[in-house]
């Protein structure tokens, strides 16, 4: 056993989803498409009709905000 209970995992997921909900829509979309849906930066740029550089910035800003909100 890894020391993490099902209840701990449940709260961790709740914390993550609450933190995701606080992100601006573009950053949230980039994070969800990249990490949860498994799309590449190029695919996200096509889906969202933005440049790859913009997607990279949205991912970076979103990650930074999630780290702060989740205290990682």
Secondary structure, 3 states (H helix, E strand, C coil): CCCCCHHHHHHHHHHHHHHHHHCCHHHHHHHHHHHHCCCCHHHHHHHHCCCHHHHHHHHHHHHHHHHHHHCC
